[in-house]
Amino acid sequence: MKLKRMYQGLAAVGGSLLGLIVSPAVMASEGAGEHLALTHTFAGYLGIAIFVIAYALVMSEEKLHLRKSKPVIIAAGIIWGILGYVYTQHGMSEVAEGAFRSDLLEYAELFLFLLAAMTYINAMEERKLFDALRAWMVNKGFSLRQVFWITGFLAFFISPIADNLTTALLMCAVVMKMGADNKKFITVACINIVVGANAGGAFSPFGDITTLMVWQKGVVQFGQFFDLFVPSLVNFVLPAAIMSMFISSNKSDAKAEVVQTKPGAKRIVVLFLLTITMAVCAHSLLGLPPVLGMMTGLGLLQLFGFVLRKGFDKNLSKLRQKALADKDEKALQECDQFVPFDVFSRIAMAEWDTLLFFYGVVLCVGGLGLMGYLAMVSQAMYGHWDPTYANVAVGVLSSIVDNIPVMFAVLTMNPDMAVGQWLLVTLTAGVGGSLLSIGSAAGVALMGQARGIYTFGAHLKWTPVVALGYIASIVVHYFLNHSLF
């Protein structure tokens, strides 16, 4: 009898919860439009709570050592499960299905685009292109101040083509090699790299996931992104000029090293540039998604990988002969470790945690949007505030919360703004993450690479200086691009 009563009690509680999820308030909102208004229902509150918990776990990634993709993927599943149930109860399951498929298609395009780009970057790394660049800087015997400026500018100019995360990791490796035990130099140089990489990614559709989303959405055309070049440059140069005053002009004690690129390294760079060109042409000339050009380029890389595998023995023999002629023992040892180029191993080394995190974010934000929360936030920010204030606030918010969900939310809201305002929010979302070390993927990655040296607290000390660049870039954008507002 007791067990029976307990089961009856649990069933009553479950029925009450389901009744709250599908409440009369929800049904009353059905006549308001095609979508149900769930913002003031138990289902809506539950969705918000799940997303907040998931994102709290994401922000605690460094302490918990829990990959950021895991909580958001689960949260996305629960949120859409709630939506599916509510819409099914109202006989509108096809609406939820259509919204889910729309979000999934948007993610799929970005996923394949990023996968192709990451594969190219990994291929260049495997061909030792980045190692050769690092060795060149080390062998030049630059002073610490010169290294500070060189790594910053390289981060700024490489990130528009490669992603800012890879660029930041490469430059950090140089800084740690050159800085040795000079923790003050490494800290300031890492901050400079983060600022440079994020600023460089802001004026290119390929520099950051947020700019890629803006471009694929069609609110900003490819050529218009370059109107942000000067504001982005100011965002980087102003803080760098102040921080460089605290860098020693002494020579680095780093030892020289010799790195030989593997066969095909330069040709892969050419293929990557060709792939970017095809992506731009597919979007601008053919009116098709840029992912078409990127995937075609990935096919070209696969074909080139086949050519490299066919010529592996011949190329390896040439490298051995050169190493013997130069009496280079290190090069001979490296020849023994060479393996044929495998494009699928490069695909396997993509940032899968980031790609899956992006899935969770897109679906979570899309689900909350279907509940009505994005319309509410859009009305609060872009309906009552001046768009400029709202877009500046987006940048500040992206320093606390990752800029991907913030920008995806803005694009889903799709406020009616001039091109100048869309460029402004692209700029602020891109460079706002530099205000704190946790505000961008580059900052989080460098905290792991320079663990115990570049920390949240160390970056926070220089936040006022970084904020000067943030404010200055906004002012310069308004001054130079006032005709777009």
C-alpha positions in Angstrom: 0.0 0.0 0.0 2.8 2.4 0.9 4.5 1.8 -2.4 1.3 2.3 -4.3 0.7 5.6 -2.5 4.2 6.7 -3.2 3.8 5.9 -7.0 0.5 7.8 -6.9 2.2 10.7 -5.3 5.0 10.8 -7.8 2.5 10.5 -10.7 0.6 13.5 -9.2 3.8 15.5 -9.0 4.7 14.6 -12.5 1.2 15.5 -13.7 1.4 18.8 -11.9 4.7 19.6 -13.6 3.4 18.7 -17.0 0.4 20.8 -16.3 2.6 23.7 -15.5 4.6 23.3 -18.7 1.4 23.2 -20.8 -0.5 25.8 -18.7 -3.6 27.8 -19.7 -1.4 30.8 -20.1 0.6 29.1 -22.8 -2.6 28.1 -24.6 -4.0 31.6 -24.3 -0.9 32.9 -26.1 -1.5 30.6 -29.1 -3.6 33.2 -30.8 -0.8 35.8 -30.7 0.9 34.3 -33.7 2.5 31.2 -35.3 4.8 30.6 -32.3 3.8 30.1 -28.7 4.8 32.8 -26.2 6.5 30.8 -23.4 8.5 33.6 -21.7 6.2 33.7 -18.6 5.6 30.0 -18.3 7.2 27.2 -16.3 8.5 25.8 -19.6 10.3 29.1 -20.4 11.7 29.5 -16.9 13.0 25.9 -17.0 14.6 26.5 -20.3 16.4 29.7 -19.0 17.5 27.8 -15.9 19.0 24.9 -17.9 20.9 27.3 -20.1 22.3 29.3 -17.2 23.4 26.1 -15.4 25.0 24.9 -18.6 26.8 28.1 -19.2 28.0 28.3 -15.6 29.7 24.9 -16.2 31.2 26.3 -19.4 32.7 29.3 -17.6 34.1 26.9 -14.9 35.9 24.8 -17.6 39.4 25.6 -16.3 38.6 24.6 -12.7 36.3 21.6 -13.4 38.3 20.3 -16.4 35.0 19.6 -18.1 35.0 20.2 -21.8 32.7 23.1 -22.7 30.8 21.3 -25.3 29.3 18.7 -23.0 27.0 20.9 -20.9 25.6 22.9 -23.8 24.9 19.9 -26.0 22.9 18.3 -23.1 21.2 21.7 -22.4 20.2 21.9 -26.1 18.7 18.5 -26.0 16.6 19.3 -22.9 15.4 22.7 -24.1 14.3 21.3 -27.5 12.7 18.3 -25.7 10.6 20.8 -23.7 9.7 22.7 -26.8 8.8 19.6 -28.7 6.5 18.4 -25.9 4.8 21.8 -25.5 4.2 22.3 -29.3 3.0 18.7 -29.7 0.4 19.2 -26.9 -0.9 22.2 -28.9 -0.9 20.3 -32.2 1.9 22.5 -33.6 4.7 20.0 -33.7 5.6 20.9 -37.3 6.4 24.5 -36.1 9.0 23.2 -33.6 10.4 20.8 -36.2 10.7 23.5 -38.8 12.5 25.8 -36.3 14.9 23.1 -35.2 15.7 22.2 -38.8 16.4 25.8 -39.6 18.8 26.2 -36.7 20.5 22.9 -37.6 21.0 24.0 -41.2 22.6 27.2 -40.1 24.9 25.3 -37.8 25.7 22.7 -40.5 26.9 25.4 -42.9 29.1 27.0 -40.3 30.4 23.6 -39.1 31.5 22.5 -42.6 33.1 25.9 -43.3 35.1 25.8 -40.0 36.0 22.1 -40.5 37.6 22.9 -43.9 39.4 25.9 -42.5 40.7 24.0 -39.4 41.9 21.2 -41.6 44.0 23.6 -43.7 45.5 25.1 -40.6 46.3 21.7 -39.2 47.9 20.7 -42.6 50.1 23.8 -42.5 51.1 22.9 -39.0 51.9 19.3 -40.0 54.1 20.6 -42.8 56.0 22.6 -40.1 55.1 26.0 -41.6 54.4 27.6 -38.2 57.5 26.0 -36.6 59.7 27.5 -39.4 58.1 30.9 -38.7 58.8 30.6 -35.0 62.4 29.5 -35.6 63.0 32.4 -38.0 62.0 34.9 -35.3 64.1 33.2 -32.7 67.2 33.1 -35.0 67.0 36.8 -35.8 68.1 37.7 -32.2 65.4 40.4 -31.7 65.1 42.3 -28.4 62.2 41.6 -26.1 60.5 44.8 -27.1 60.9 43.9 -30.8 59.5 40.4 -30.1 56.5 42.1 -28.3 55.7 44.2 -31.4 56.4 41.5 -34.0 54.3 38.8 -32.3 51.5 41.4 -31.8 51.5 42.5 -35.4 51.8 38.9 -36.7 48.8 38.0 -34.5 46.9 40.9 -36.0 47.7 40.1 -39.6 47.6 36.3 -39.5 44.3 35.9 -37.6 42.2 37.4 -40.5 43.2 34.4 -42.6 43.8 31.7 -39.9 41.6 31.6 -36.9 42.6 33.7 -33.9 43.0 30.7 -31.6 45.7 29.0 -33.7 47.4 32.4 -34.3 47.5 33.2 -30.6 48.9 29.7 -29.7 51.6 30.1 -32.3 52.7 33.5 -31.1 52.6 32.5 -27.5 55.0 29.7 -28.3 57.4 32.3 -29.7 57.0 34.5 -26.6 57.6 31.7 -24.1 60.7 30.6 -26.1 62.1 34.2 -26.2 61.0 35.2 -22.7 62.5 32.2 -20.9 62.1 33.0 -17.2 61.0 36.6 -17.7 57.4 36.2 -16.4 56.6 39.9 -16.6 57.4 40.0 -20.4 55.5 36.8 -21.1 52.4 38.1 -19.3 52.3 41.5 -21.1 53.2 39.9 -24.4 50.4 37.3 -24.0 47.9 40.1 -23.4 49.2 41.9 -26.5 48.8 38.7 -28.5 45.2 38.2 -27.3 44.3 41.8 -28.2 46.1 41.6 -31.6 44.5 38.3 -32.5 41.0 39.4 -31.6 41.4 42.8 -33.3 42.7 41.2 -36.4 39.9 38.7 -36.6 37.3 41.5 -36.4 37.8 43.0 -39.9 37.7 39.7 -41.8 34.9 37.2 -42.4 37.4 34.4 -41.8 39.0 35.9 -38.6 36.5 34.8 -36.1 33.3 32.7 -35.8 31.3 35.8 -35.1 32.4 37.6 -38.2 31.7 34.4 -40.2 28.2 34.3 -38.8 27.6 37.9 -39.7 28.9 37.4 -43.3 26.8 34.2 -43.9 23.7 36.0 -42.5 24.1 38.5 -45.3 23.7 41.7 -43.1 27.3 42.8 -44.0 28.9 42.2 -47.5 32.4 40.8 -47.8 34.1 44.0 -48.8 32.4 46.0 -46.1 34.2 44.2 -43.3 37.4 45.9 -44.4 35.9 49.3 -43.3 36.8 48.0 -39.8 40.5 47.6 -40.6 41.6 51.0 -39.2 39.3 50.8 -36.0 40.6 47.3 -35.4 44.2 48.5 -35.9 43.6 51.3 -33.3 42.1 48.7 -30.9 45.4 46.8 -31.1 48.1 49.6 -31.4 46.9 51.9 -28.6 47.1 49.4 -25.8 50.3 47.9 -27.3 52.0 51.3 -27.4 51.3 51.8 -23.6 52.3 48.2 -22.6 55.5 48.3 -24.7 56.8 51.1 -22.4 57.0 48.4 -19.7 59.0 46.0 -21.8 62.8 45.7 -21.6 64.8 46.4 -24.8 67.4 43.7 -23.8 68.2 40.9 -26.2 66.6 37.5 -25.7 68.8 34.6 -24.5 66.9 32.0 -26.6 69.0 29.6 -28.5 68.9 29.5 -32.3 67.2 26.6 -34.0 66.8 25.3 -37.5 63.5 24.0 -38.9 62.9 22.7 -42.4 59.4 22.7 -43.8 58.1 19.5 -45.2 57.4 19.2 -49.0 54.2 20.9 -50.1 54.0 23.4 -47.3 54.0 26.5 -49.6 51.6 24.8 -52.1 49.1 24.2 -49.2 49.2 27.9 -48.4 48.4 28.6 -52.1 45.6 26.1 -52.0 44.2 27.7 -48.8 44.2 31.2 -50.4 42.5 29.7 -53.5 39.9 28.1 -51.2 39.1 31.4 -49.5 38.8 33.0 -53.0 36.3 30.3 -54.0 34.3 30.8 -50.8 34.1 34.6 -51.5 33.1 34.0 -55.2 30.5 31.4 -54.3 28.8 33.9 -52.0 29.3 37.2 -53.9 29.1 36.0 -57.5 26.9 32.9 -57.4 24.7 33.8 -54.5 25.4 30.4 -52.9 26.6 29.7 -49.3 30.4 30.2 -48.8 30.7 26.7 -47.5 30.5 25.5 -51.2 33.9 27.1 -51.9 35.4 25.9 -48.6 34.3 22.2 -49.2 35.6 22.4 -52.8 38.9 23.6 -51.4 38.9 20.7 -48.9 38.5 18.4 -51.9 41.5 20.0 -53.5 43.6 19.5 -50.3 42.6 15.8 -50.3 43.7 15.5 -54.0 47.0 17.3 -53.2 47.4 14.9 -50.2 47.2 12.0 -52.7 50.0 13.6 -54.8 52.2 14.0 -51.7 51.7 10.4 -50.7 52.6 9.2 -54.2 55.8 11.3 -54.1 56.6 10.5 -50.5 59.6 8.2 -51.1 61.2 10.6 -53.6 60.8 13.6 -51.4 62.1 11.8 -48.4 65.2 10.7 -50.3 65.9 14.3 -51.3 65.6 15.5 -47.7 68.0 12.7 -46.5 70.6 13.7 -49.2 70.4 17.3 -48.1 70.7 16.4 -44.4 73.8 14.2 -45.2 75.3 17.0 -47.3 74.8 19.5 -44.5 75.9 17.0 -41.8 72.7 17.8 -40.0 72.1 15.0 -37.4 68.8 16.6 -36.3 67.4 16.7 -39.8 68.4 13.0 -40.3 66.5 12.0 -37.2 63.5 13.9 -38.3 63.6 12.1 -41.7 63.2 8.8 -39.8 60.1 10.2 -38.1 58.4 11.4 -41.3 55.1 9.7 -42.3 53.1 10.2 -45.5 50.6 13.1 -45.5 47.1 12.0 -44.4 44.4 14.6 -44.8 42.0 12.6 -42.6 44.4 12.7 -39.7 44.3 16.5 -40.1 40.5 16.5 -40.1 40.6 14.4 -36.9 42.8 17.0 -35.2 40.2 19.8 -35.7 39.0 21.6 -32.6 36.1 19.2 -32.1 35.3 20.6 -28.7 34.8 24.0 -30.2 32.8 22.7 -33.1 30.4 20.7 -30.8 30.2 23.6 -28.4 29.1 25.8 -31.3 26.3 23.2 -32.0 25.1 23.4 -28.4 25.1 27.2 -28.4 23.3 27.6 -31.7 20.6 25.1 -30.6 20.3 26.5 -27.1 20.0 30.1 -28.3 17.6 29.0 -31.1 15.4 27.2 -28.6 15.3 30.2 -26.3 14.5 32.3 -29.3 11.5 30.1 -30.1 10.3 30.5 -26.5 10.3 34.2 -27.1 13.2 35.4 -25.0 15.3 36.8 -27.8 12.3 39.0 -29.0 12.0 40.2 -25.4 15.7 41.1 -25.1 15.7 42.6 -28.6 12.8 44.9 -27.6 14.5 45.8 -24.4 17.9 46.6 -25.9 17.2 47.8 -29.5 13.6 49.0 -28.8 14.3 51.2 -25.8 18.1 51.9 -26.1 20.0 53.7 -28.8 21.5 51.0 -31.1 25.0 52.3 -30.4 24.6 51.8 -26.7 23.2 48.4 -27.2 26.0 47.3 -29.6 28.7 48.7 -27.2 27.0 46.7 -24.4 27.2 43.6 -26.5 31.0 44.0 -26.6 31.2 44.3 -22.9 29.0 41.3 -22.4 31.2 39.3 -24.7 34.1 39.8 -22.3 32.2 37.8 -19.7 30.2 35.4 -21.9 31.7 33.9 -25.0 31.0 36.1 -28.0 29.6 33.2 -30.1 26.2 32.9 -28.2 26.1 36.7 -27.9 26.5 37.3 -31.6 24.2 34.5 -32.5 21.5 35.9 -30.3 21.9 39.4 -31.9 21.6 37.8 -35.4 18.6 35.8 -34.3 17.0 39.0 -33.0 17.8 40.6 -36.3 17.2 44.2 -35.2 16.6 46.8 -38.0 20.0 48.5 -38.1 22.1 50.4 -40.6 25.2 48.7 -42.0 27.4 51.0 -39.8 25.6 49.6 -36.7 26.1 46.0 -37.9 29.8 46.7 -38.4 29.9 48.2 -34.9 28.4 45.2 -33.2 30.8 43.0 -35.3 33.7 45.1 -34.0 32.6 45.2 -30.4 31.7 41.5 -30.2 35.1 40.7 -31.7 37.4 42.9 -29.7 35.3 43.1 -26.5 36.5 39.6 -25.6 40.0 41.1 -25.0 38.8 43.0 -21.9 39.1 39.9 -19.9 41.2 36.7 -20.3 38.1 34.6 -20.3 36.4 36.7 -22.9 37.8 34.9 -26.0 39.0 31.5 -27.1 42.5 33.0 -27.6 42.6 34.2 -24.0 41.4 30.9 -22.5 43.9 29.0 -24.6 46.9 31.1 -23.6 46.0 30.7 -19.9 46.4 27.0 -20.4 49.6 27.4 -22.5 51.3 29.8 -20.2 49.7 28.3 -17.0 50.6 30.2 -13.8 52.1 33.1 -15.7 49.3 34.5 -17.9 46.3 34.4 -15.5 42.9 36.0 -15.1 44.3 38.4 -12.5 47.4 39.3 -14.5 45.2 40.3 -17.5 42.8 42.2 -15.2 45.5 44.6 -14.2 45.8 45.7 -17.8 42.1 45.8 -18.5 41.9 49.6 -18.2 44.6 49.9 -20.9 42.8 47.4 -23.2 39.5 49.3 -22.5 41.2 52.5 -23.9 41.7 50.7 -27.2 38.1 49.4 -27.1 36.7 52.9 -26.7 39.1 54.4 -29.3 38.2 51.8 -31.9 34.5 52.7 -31.5 35.2 56.4 -31.9 37.4 55.9 -34.9 34.7 53.7 -36.5 32.1 56.4 -36.1 34.5 59.0 -37.5 35.7 57.1 -40.6 32.4 55.2 -41.4 29.8 57.8 -40.4 28.3 57.6 -43.9 27.2 54.0 -43.2 25.1 54.9 -40.1 
